[in-house]
Amino acid sequence: MSAYDRLMAEALPTGTFGHAESVVPRRTVQSARWTAVEQAAHVAALEAELERLESRGTGKPELRLVENEAA
């Protein structure tokens, strides 16, 4: 049997490497939904943290002009 004959005798490729099986995510436990009160509290906490971070400034140091001083 030639190499071509052996190749043609093999099964059709499945498109997976190493005969991997497709992974189907299984949701056995349904996640709990947030209530409107929980969502509002979460949004308020996020907005407060963003406000705190934005009020810190750009993080760039303030520069000053140095005249007639030896470096």
PyMOL Python script that loads the backbone (N, CA, C, O; Angstrom):
from pymol import cmd

cmd.read_pdbstr("""\
ATOM      1  N   MET A   1       0.850  -1.171   0.000  1.00  0.00           N
ATOM      2  CA  MET A   1       0.000   0.000   0.000  1.00  0.00           C
ATOM      3  C   MET A   1       0.897   1.236   0.000  1.00  0.00           C
ATOM      4  O   MET A   1       1.839   1.330   0.786  1.00  0.00           O
ATOM      5  N   SER A   2       0.602   2.157  -0.868  1.00  0.00           N
ATOM      6  CA  SER A   2       1.417   3.367  -0.987  1.00  0.00           C
ATOM      7  C   SER A   2       1.012   4.364   0.106  1.00  0.00           C
ATOM      8  O   SER A   2       0.011   4.183   0.800  1.00  0.00           O
ATOM      9  N   ALA A   3       1.809   5.402   0.233  1.00  0.00           N
ATOM     10  CA  ALA A   3       1.524   6.435   1.219  1.00  0.00           C
ATOM     11  C   ALA A   3       0.200   7.121   0.903  1.00  0.00           C
ATOM     12  O   ALA A   3      -0.555   7.472   1.809  1.00  0.00           O
ATOM     13  N   TYR A   4      -0.078   7.311  -0.381  1.00  0.00           N
ATOM     14  CA  TYR A   4      -1.335   7.937  -0.773  1.00  0.00           C
ATOM     15  C   TYR A   4      -2.522   7.042  -0.397  1.00  0.00           C
ATOM     16  O   TYR A   4      -3.540   7.529   0.093  1.00  0.00           O
ATOM     17  N   ASP A   5      -2.387   5.757  -0.625  1.00  0.00           N
ATOM     18  CA  ASP A   5      -3.456   4.826  -0.280  1.00  0.00           C
ATOM     19  C   ASP A   5      -3.704   4.801   1.230  1.00  0.00           C
ATOM     20  O   ASP A   5      -4.854   4.735   1.666  1.00  0.00           O
ATOM     21  N   ARG A   6      -2.624   4.854   2.039  1.00  0.00           N
ATOM     22  CA  ARG A   6      -2.782   4.881   3.500  1.00  0.00           C
ATOM     23  C   ARG A   6      -3.477   6.169   3.937  1.00  0.00           C
ATOM     24  O   ARG A   6      -4.322   6.155   4.832  1.00  0.00           O
ATOM     25  N   LEU A   7      -3.113   7.281   3.297  1.00  0.00           N
ATOM     26  CA  LEU A   7      -3.716   8.562   3.627  1.00  0.00           C
ATOM     27  C   LEU A   7      -5.209   8.551   3.299  1.00  0.00           C
ATOM     28  O   LEU A   7      -6.028   9.017   4.091  1.00  0.00           O
ATOM     29  N   MET A   8      -5.547   8.030   2.161  1.00  0.00           N
ATOM     30  CA  MET A   8      -6.947   7.996   1.751  1.00  0.00           C
ATOM     31  C   MET A   8      -7.763   6.992   2.559  1.00  0.00           C
ATOM     32  O   MET A   8      -8.986   7.114   2.627  1.00  0.00           O
ATOM     33  N   ALA A   9      -7.122   6.014   3.166  1.00  0.00           N
ATOM     34  CA  ALA A   9      -7.830   5.012   3.962  1.00  0.00           C
ATOM     35  C   ALA A   9      -8.162   5.538   5.360  1.00  0.00           C
ATOM     36  O   ALA A   9      -8.986   4.948   6.058  1.00  0.00           O
ATOM     37  N   GLU A  10      -7.525   6.646   5.778  1.00  0.00           N
ATOM     38  CA  GLU A  10      -7.793   7.199   7.098  1.00  0.00           C
ATOM     39  C   GLU A  10      -9.173   7.847   7.133  1.00  0.00           C
ATOM     40  O   GLU A  10      -9.750   8.183   6.099  1.00  0.00           O
ATOM     41  N   ALA A  11      -9.676   8.010   8.327  1.00  0.00           N
ATOM     42  CA  ALA A  11     -10.977   8.653   8.505  1.00  0.00           C
ATOM     43  C   ALA A  11     -10.890  10.121   8.120  1.00  0.00           C
ATOM     44  O   ALA A  11      -9.813  10.716   8.144  1.00  0.00           O
ATOM     45  N   LEU A  12     -12.009  10.689   7.773  1.00  0.00           N
ATOM     46  CA  LEU A  12     -12.046  12.106   7.431  1.00  0.00           C
ATOM     47  C   LEU A  12     -11.664  12.936   8.652  1.00  0.00           C
ATOM     48  O   LEU A  12     -12.058  12.609   9.772  1.00  0.00           O
ATOM     49  N   PRO A  13     -10.901  14.006   8.445  1.00  0.00           N
ATOM     50  CA  PRO A  13     -10.508  14.840   9.594  1.00  0.00           C
ATOM     51  C   PRO A  13     -11.734  15.517  10.214  1.00  0.00           C
ATOM     52  O   PRO A  13     -12.680  15.892   9.521  1.00  0.00           O
ATOM     53  N   THR A  14     -11.683  15.658  11.522  1.00  0.00           N
ATOM     54  CA  THR A  14     -12.794  16.272  12.252  1.00  0.00           C
ATOM     55  C   THR A  14     -12.577  17.759  12.488  1.00  0.00           C
ATOM     56  O   THR A  14     -13.490  18.458  12.927  1.00  0.00           O
ATOM     57  N   GLY A  15     -11.378  18.244  12.202  1.00  0.00           N
ATOM     58  CA  GLY A  15     -11.089  19.650  12.445  1.00  0.00           C
ATOM     59  C   GLY A  15     -10.610  19.929  13.853  1.00  0.00           C
ATOM     60  O   GLY A  15     -10.398  21.085  14.219  1.00  0.00           O
ATOM     61  N   THR A  16     -10.435  18.879  14.651  1.00  0.00           N
ATOM     62  CA  THR A  16      -9.918  19.067  15.999  1.00  0.00           C
ATOM     63  C   THR A  16      -8.528  18.458  16.076  1.00  0.00           C
ATOM     64  O   THR A  16      -8.223  17.493  15.375  1.00  0.00           O
ATOM     65  N   PHE A  17      -7.709  19.012  16.909  1.00  0.00           N
ATOM     66  CA  PHE A  17      -6.350  18.519  17.083  1.00  0.00           C
ATOM     67  C   PHE A  17      -6.346  17.472  18.175  1.00  0.00           C
ATOM     68  O   PHE A  17      -6.810  17.724  19.286  1.00  0.00           O
ATOM     69  N   GLY A  18      -5.836  16.327  17.870  1.00  0.00           N
ATOM     70  CA  GLY A  18      -5.737  15.270  18.873  1.00  0.00           C
ATOM     71  C   GLY A  18      -7.073  14.667  19.244  1.00  0.00           C
ATOM     72  O   GLY A  18      -7.236  14.137  20.343  1.00  0.00           O
ATOM     73  N   HIS A  19      -8.023  14.744  18.343  1.00  0.00           N
ATOM     74  CA  HIS A  19      -9.361  14.189  18.559  1.00  0.00           C
ATOM     75  C   HIS A  19     -10.032  14.770  19.799  1.00  0.00           C
ATOM     76  O   HIS A  19     -10.705  14.064  20.551  1.00  0.00           O
ATOM     77  N   ALA A  20      -9.835  16.060  19.993  1.00  0.00           N
ATOM     78  CA  ALA A  20     -10.440  16.722  21.144  1.00  0.00           C
ATOM     79  C   ALA A  20     -11.951  16.762  20.965  1.00  0.00           C
ATOM     80  O   ALA A  20     -12.463  16.890  19.852  1.00  0.00           O
ATOM     81  N   GLU A  21     -12.637  16.653  22.072  1.00  0.00           N
ATOM     82  CA  GLU A  21     -14.090  16.722  22.040  1.00  0.00           C
ATOM     83  C   GLU A  21     -14.514  18.153  22.290  1.00  0.00           C
ATOM     84  O   GLU A  21     -13.872  18.881  23.046  1.00  0.00           O
ATOM     85  N   SER A  22     -15.599  18.549  21.652  1.00  0.00           N
ATOM     86  CA  SER A  22     -16.083  19.911  21.856  1.00  0.00           C
ATOM     87  C   SER A  22     -16.570  20.041  23.298  1.00  0.00           C
ATOM     88  O   SER A  22     -17.175  19.130  23.862  1.00  0.00           O
ATOM     89  N   VAL A  23     -16.288  21.187  23.857  1.00  0.00           N
ATOM     90  CA  VAL A  23     -16.668  21.439  25.243  1.00  0.00           C
ATOM     91  C   VAL A  23     -17.933  22.269  25.236  1.00  0.00           C
ATOM     92  O   VAL A  23     -17.956  23.381  24.709  1.00  0.00           O
ATOM     93  N   VAL A  24     -18.957  21.739  25.806  1.00  0.00           N
ATOM     94  CA  VAL A  24     -20.226  22.451  25.912  1.00  0.00           C
ATOM     95  C   VAL A  24     -20.368  22.883  27.362  1.00  0.00           C
ATOM     96  O   VAL A  24     -20.422  22.042  28.259  1.00  0.00           O
ATOM     97  N   PRO A  25     -20.430  24.195  27.599  1.00  0.00           N
ATOM     98  CA  PRO A  25     -20.559  24.637  28.987  1.00  0.00           C
ATOM     99  C   PRO A  25     -21.883  24.156  29.580  1.00  0.00           C
ATOM    100  O   PRO A  25     -22.941  24.275  28.963  1.00  0.00           O
ATOM    101  N   ARG A  26     -21.798  23.625  30.760  1.00  0.00           N
ATOM    102  CA  ARG A  26     -22.982  23.120  31.435  1.00  0.00           C
ATOM    103  C   ARG A  26     -23.298  23.991  32.630  1.00  0.00           C
ATOM    104  O   ARG A  26     -22.451  24.208  33.496  1.00  0.00           O
ATOM    105  N   ARG A  27     -24.484  24.473  32.671  1.00  0.00           N
ATOM    106  CA  ARG A  27     -24.927  25.295  33.799  1.00  0.00           C
ATOM    107  C   ARG A  27     -25.825  24.437  34.675  1.00  0.00           C
ATOM    108  O   ARG A  27     -27.033  24.340  34.459  1.00  0.00           O
ATOM    109  N   THR A  28     -25.214  23.829  35.651  1.00  0.00           N
ATOM    110  CA  THR A  28     -25.994  22.980  36.546  1.00  0.00           C
ATOM    111  C   THR A  28     -26.683  23.808  37.615  1.00  0.00           C
ATOM    112  O   THR A  28     -27.801  23.500  38.028  1.00  0.00           O
ATOM    113  N   VAL A  29     -26.006  24.869  38.065  1.00  0.00           N
ATOM    114  CA  VAL A  29     -26.587  25.727  39.088  1.00  0.00           C
ATOM    115  C   VAL A  29     -26.846  27.079  38.450  1.00  0.00           C
ATOM    116  O   VAL A  29     -25.928  27.730  37.950  1.00  0.00           O
ATOM    117  N   GLN A  30     -28.088  27.489  38.471  1.00  0.00           N
ATOM    118  CA  GLN A  30     -28.416  28.773  37.876  1.00  0.00           C
ATOM    119  C   GLN A  30     -28.004  29.882  38.830  1.00  0.00           C
ATOM    120  O   GLN A  30     -28.297  29.839  40.025  1.00  0.00           O
ATOM    121  N   SER A  31     -27.312  30.883  38.276  1.00  0.00           N
ATOM    122  CA  SER A  31     -26.841  31.974  39.118  1.00  0.00           C
ATOM    123  C   SER A  31     -28.026  32.824  39.571  1.00  0.00           C
ATOM    124  O   SER A  31     -28.999  33.007  38.840  1.00  0.00           O
ATOM    125  N   ALA A  32     -27.918  33.331  40.782  1.00  0.00           N
ATOM    126  CA  ALA A  32     -28.984  34.150  41.341  1.00  0.00           C
ATOM    127  C   ALA A  32     -28.957  35.531  40.700  1.00  0.00           C
ATOM    128  O   ALA A  32     -27.886  36.091  40.470  1.00  0.00           O
ATOM    129  N   ARG A  33     -30.104  36.064  40.421  1.00  0.00           N
ATOM    130  CA  ARG A  33     -30.214  37.409  39.858  1.00  0.00           C
ATOM    131  C   ARG A  33     -30.119  38.441  40.974  1.00  0.00           C
ATOM    132  O   ARG A  33     -30.519  38.193  42.112  1.00  0.00           O
ATOM    133  N   TRP A  34     -29.579  39.602  40.621  1.00  0.00           N
ATOM    134  CA  TRP A  34     -29.499  40.681  41.587  1.00  0.00           C
ATOM    135  C   TRP A  34     -30.847  41.357  41.694  1.00  0.00           C
ATOM    136  O   TRP A  34     -31.569  41.497  40.707  1.00  0.00           O
ATOM    137  N   THR A  35     -31.177  41.772  42.897  1.00  0.00           N
ATOM    138  CA  THR A  35     -32.405  42.541  43.076  1.00  0.00           C
ATOM    139  C   THR A  35     -32.115  43.991  42.717  1.00  0.00           C
ATOM    140  O   THR A  35     -30.956  44.383  42.583  1.00  0.00           O
ATOM    141  N   ALA A  36     -33.157  44.776  42.564  1.00  0.00           N
ATOM    142  CA  ALA A  36     -32.988  46.196  42.220  1.00  0.00           C
ATOM    143  C   ALA A  36     -32.222  46.932  43.321  1.00  0.00           C
ATOM    144  O   ALA A  36     -31.430  47.828  43.031  1.00  0.00           O
ATOM    145  N   VAL A  37     -32.453  46.562  44.567  1.00  0.00           N
ATOM    146  CA  VAL A  37     -31.763  47.205  45.690  1.00  0.00           C
ATOM    147  C   VAL A  37     -30.274  46.866  45.647  1.00  0.00           C
ATOM    148  O   VAL A  37     -29.432  47.739  45.855  1.00  0.00           O
ATOM    149  N   GLU A  38     -29.949  45.607  45.379  1.00  0.00           N
ATOM    150  CA  GLU A  38     -28.544  45.201  45.291  1.00  0.00           C
ATOM    151  C   GLU A  38     -27.848  45.895  44.118  1.00  0.00           C
ATOM    152  O   GLU A  38     -26.700  46.322  44.241  1.00  0.00           O
ATOM    153  N   GLN A  39     -28.536  46.006  42.987  1.00  0.00           N
ATOM    154  CA  GLN A  39     -27.947  46.688  41.831  1.00  0.00           C
ATOM    155  C   GLN A  39     -27.684  48.148  42.136  1.00  0.00           C
ATOM    156  O   GLN A  39     -26.625  48.671  41.788  1.00  0.00           O
ATOM    157  N   ALA A  40     -28.632  48.816  42.781  1.00  0.00           N
ATOM    158  CA  ALA A  40     -28.458  50.229  43.118  1.00  0.00           C
ATOM    159  C   ALA A  40     -27.292  50.424  44.081  1.00  0.00           C
ATOM    160  O   ALA A  40     -26.522  51.374  43.940  1.00  0.00           O
ATOM    161  N   ALA A  41     -27.160  49.533  45.055  1.00  0.00           N
ATOM    162  CA  ALA A  41     -26.049  49.638  46.004  1.00  0.00           C
ATOM    163  C   ALA A  41     -24.717  49.408  45.300  1.00  0.00           C
ATOM    164  O   ALA A  41     -23.730  50.079  45.602  1.00  0.00           O
ATOM    165  N   HIS A  42     -24.685  48.471  44.372  1.00  0.00           N
ATOM    166  CA  HIS A  42     -23.460  48.182  43.644  1.00  0.00           C
ATOM    167  C   HIS A  42     -23.064  49.367  42.759  1.00  0.00           C
ATOM    168  O   HIS A  42     -21.893  49.743  42.714  1.00  0.00           O
ATOM    169  N   VAL A  43     -24.023  49.947  42.067  1.00  0.00           N
ATOM    170  CA  VAL A  43     -23.749  51.113  41.213  1.00  0.00           C
ATOM    171  C   VAL A  43     -23.267  52.281  42.063  1.00  0.00           C
ATOM    172  O   VAL A  43     -22.338  52.989  41.672  1.00  0.00           O
ATOM    173  N   ALA A  44     -23.880  52.489  43.206  1.00  0.00           N
ATOM    174  CA  ALA A  44     -23.459  53.585  44.092  1.00  0.00           C
ATOM    175  C   ALA A  44     -22.028  53.379  44.571  1.00  0.00           C
ATOM    176  O   ALA A  44     -21.252  54.332  44.634  1.00  0.00           O
ATOM    177  N   ALA A  45     -21.675  52.140  44.910  1.00  0.00           N
ATOM    178  CA  ALA A  45     -20.309  51.858  45.361  1.00  0.00           C
ATOM    179  C   ALA A  45     -19.306  52.076  44.237  1.00  0.00           C
ATOM    180  O   ALA A  45     -18.224  52.615  44.466  1.00  0.00           O
ATOM    181  N   LEU A  46     -19.660  51.659  43.020  1.00  0.00           N
ATOM    182  CA  LEU A  46     -18.759  51.874  41.883  1.00  0.00           C
ATOM    183  C   LEU A  46     -18.583  53.357  41.579  1.00  0.00           C
ATOM    184  O   LEU A  46     -17.467  53.817  41.335  1.00  0.00           O
ATOM    185  N   GLU A  47     -19.685  54.105  41.594  1.00  0.00           N
ATOM    186  CA  GLU A  47     -19.588  55.543  41.320  1.00  0.00           C
ATOM    187  C   GLU A  47     -18.777  56.261  42.388  1.00  0.00           C
ATOM    188  O   GLU A  47     -18.024  57.181  42.072  1.00  0.00           O
ATOM    189  N   ALA A  48     -18.917  55.860  43.636  1.00  0.00           N
ATOM    190  CA  ALA A  48     -18.140  56.483  44.715  1.00  0.00           C
ATOM    191  C   ALA A  48     -16.654  56.204  44.533  1.00  0.00           C
ATOM    192  O   ALA A  48     -15.822  57.090  44.729  1.00  0.00           O
ATOM    193  N   GLU A  49     -16.323  54.973  44.160  1.00  0.00           N
ATOM    194  CA  GLU A  49     -14.913  54.633  43.954  1.00  0.00           C
ATOM    195  C   GLU A  49     -14.341  55.371  42.749  1.00  0.00           C
ATOM    196  O   GLU A  49     -13.204  55.841  42.798  1.00  0.00           O
ATOM    197  N   LEU A  50     -15.116  55.479  41.664  1.00  0.00           N
ATOM    198  CA  LEU A  50     -14.651  56.238  40.504  1.00  0.00           C
ATOM    199  C   LEU A  50     -14.449  57.706  40.844  1.00  0.00           C
ATOM    200  O   LEU A  50     -13.475  58.318  40.405  1.00  0.00           O
ATOM    201  N   GLU A  51     -15.350  58.267  41.614  1.00  0.00           N
ATOM    202  CA  GLU A  51     -15.217  59.662  42.029  1.00  0.00           C
ATOM    203  C   GLU A  51     -13.952  59.847  42.872  1.00  0.00           C
ATOM    204  O   GLU A  51     -13.231  60.832  42.713  1.00  0.00           O
ATOM    205  N   ARG A  52     -13.692  58.897  43.763  1.00  0.00           N
ATOM    206  CA  ARG A  52     -12.490  58.976  44.604  1.00  0.00           C
ATOM    207  C   ARG A  52     -11.230  58.908  43.744  1.00  0.00           C
ATOM    208  O   ARG A  52     -10.278  59.654  43.970  1.00  0.00           O
ATOM    209  N   LEU A  53     -11.228  58.010  42.757  1.00  0.00           N
ATOM    210  CA  LEU A  53     -10.045  57.864  41.913  1.00  0.00           C
ATOM    211  C   LEU A  53      -9.849  59.072  41.018  1.00  0.00           C
ATOM    212  O   LEU A  53      -8.718  59.510  40.810  1.00  0.00           O
ATOM    213  N   GLU A  54     -10.935  59.618  40.485  1.00  0.00           N
ATOM    214  CA  GLU A  54     -10.813  60.766  39.590  1.00  0.00           C
ATOM    215  C   GLU A  54     -10.426  62.027  40.330  1.00  0.00           C
ATOM    216  O   GLU A  54      -9.828  62.923  39.733  1.00  0.00           O
ATOM    217  N   SER A  55     -10.744  62.128  41.599  1.00  0.00           N
ATOM    218  CA  SER A  55     -10.414  63.331  42.359  1.00  0.00           C
ATOM    219  C   SER A  55      -8.950  63.358  42.785  1.00  0.00           C
ATOM    220  O   SER A  55      -8.480  64.362  43.318  1.00  0.00           O
ATOM    221  N   ARG A  56      -8.226  62.265  42.555  1.00  0.00           N
ATOM    222  CA  ARG A  56      -6.813  62.223  42.937  1.00  0.00           C
ATOM    223  C   ARG A  56      -5.947  63.043  42.006  1.00  0.00           C
ATOM    224  O   ARG A  56      -4.807  63.352  42.354  1.00  0.00           O
ATOM    225  N   GLY A  57      -6.439  63.406  40.841  1.00  0.00           N
ATOM    226  CA  GLY A  57      -5.654  64.167  39.887  1.00  0.00           C
ATOM    227  C   GLY A  57      -5.041  63.241  38.855  1.00  0.00           C
ATOM    228  O   GLY A  57      -5.371  62.057  38.777  1.00  0.00           O
ATOM    229  N   THR A  58      -4.135  63.811  38.058  1.00  0.00           N
ATOM    230  CA  THR A  58      -3.553  63.049  36.968  1.00  0.00           C
ATOM    231  C   THR A  58      -2.377  62.206  37.416  1.00  0.00           C
ATOM    232  O   THR A  58      -1.952  61.313  36.682  1.00  0.00           O
ATOM    233  N   GLY A  59      -1.842  62.458  38.587  1.00  0.00           N
ATOM    234  CA  GLY A  59      -0.692  61.705  39.052  1.00  0.00           C
ATOM    235  C   GLY A  59       0.629  62.280  38.562  1.00  0.00           C
ATOM    236  O   GLY A  59       1.696  61.755  38.879  1.00  0.00           O
ATOM    237  N   LYS A  60       0.557  63.362  37.786  1.00  0.00           N
ATOM    238  CA  LYS A  60       1.784  63.992  37.306  1.00  0.00           C
ATOM    239  C   LYS A  60       2.325  64.932  38.384  1.00  0.00           C
ATOM    240  O   LYS A  60       1.552  65.649  39.019  1.00  0.00           O
ATOM    241  N   PRO A  61       3.621  64.938  38.592  1.00  0.00           N
ATOM    242  CA  PRO A  61       4.178  65.838  39.603  1.00  0.00           C
ATOM    243  C   PRO A  61       4.095  67.292  39.131  1.00  0.00           C
ATOM    244  O   PRO A  61       4.178  67.588  37.939  1.00  0.00           O
ATOM    245  N   GLU A  62       3.931  68.172  40.091  1.00  0.00           N
ATOM    246  CA  GLU A  62       3.920  69.591  39.748  1.00  0.00           C
ATOM    247  C   GLU A  62       5.355  70.040  39.502  1.00  0.00           C
ATOM    248  O   GLU A  62       6.258  69.722  40.277  1.00  0.00           O
ATOM    249  N   LEU A  63       5.553  70.768  38.437  1.00  0.00           N
ATOM    250  CA  LEU A  63       6.891  71.225  38.071  1.00  0.00           C
ATOM    251  C   LEU A  63       7.055  72.675  38.490  1.00  0.00           C
ATOM    252  O   LEU A  63       6.094  73.444  38.505  1.00  0.00           O
ATOM    253  N   ARG A  64       8.287  73.039  38.831  1.00  0.00           N
ATOM    254  CA  ARG A  64       8.567  74.429  39.168  1.00  0.00           C
ATOM    255  C   ARG A  64       9.746  74.892  38.362  1.00  0.00           C
ATOM    256  O   ARG A  64      10.599  74.093  37.973  1.00  0.00           O
ATOM    257  N   LEU A  65       9.798  76.161  38.113  1.00  0.00           N
ATOM    258  CA  LEU A  65      10.854  76.767  37.317  1.00  0.00           C
ATOM    259  C   LEU A  65      12.053  77.046  38.240  1.00  0.00           C
ATOM    260  O   LEU A  65      11.908  77.691  39.278  1.00  0.00           O
ATOM    261  N   VAL A  66      13.215  76.562  37.855  1.00  0.00           N
ATOM    262  CA  VAL A  66      14.429  76.769  38.627  1.00  0.00           C
ATOM    263  C   VAL A  66      15.329  77.703  37.827  1.00  0.00           C
ATOM    264  O   VAL A  66      15.788  77.363  36.737  1.00  0.00           O
ATOM    265  N   GLU A  67      15.578  78.909  38.399  1.00  0.00           N
ATOM    266  CA  GLU A  67      16.401  79.878  37.686  1.00  0.00           C
ATOM    267  C   GLU A  67      17.704  80.105  38.427  1.00  0.00           C
ATOM    268  O   GLU A  67      17.753  80.164  39.656  1.00  0.00           O
ATOM    269  N   ASN A  68      18.749  80.228  37.639  1.00  0.00           N
ATOM    270  CA  ASN A  68      20.074  80.597  38.150  1.00  0.00           C
ATOM    271  C   ASN A  68      20.590  79.685  39.247  1.00  0.00           C
ATOM    272  O   ASN A  68      21.320  80.143  40.127  1.00  0.00           O
ATOM    273  N   GLU A  69      20.248  78.460  39.224  1.00  0.00           N
ATOM    274  CA  GLU A  69      20.780  77.514  40.191  1.00  0.00           C
ATOM    275  C   GLU A  69      21.618  76.481  39.467  1.00  0.00           C
ATOM    276  O   GLU A  69      21.267  76.044  38.371  1.00  0.00           O
ATOM    277  N   ALA A  70      22.717  76.093  40.073  1.00  0.00           N
ATOM    278  CA  ALA A  70      23.568  75.084  39.455  1.00  0.00           C
ATOM    279  C   ALA A  70      22.861  73.740  39.544  1.00  0.00           C
ATOM    280  O   ALA A  70      22.257  73.397  40.561  1.00  0.00           O
ATOM    281  N   ALA A  71      22.949  73.009  38.479  1.00  0.00           N
ATOM    282  CA  ALA A  71      22.268  71.720  38.464  1.00  0.00           C
ATOM    283  C   ALA A  71      23.070  70.666  39.169  1.00  0.00           C
ATOM    284  O   ALA A  71      22.641  69.515  39.250  1.00  0.00           O
TER     285      ALA A  71
END
""", "prot")
cmd.dss("prot")
cmd.show_as("cartoon", "prot")
cmd.util.cbc("prot")
cmd.orient("prot")
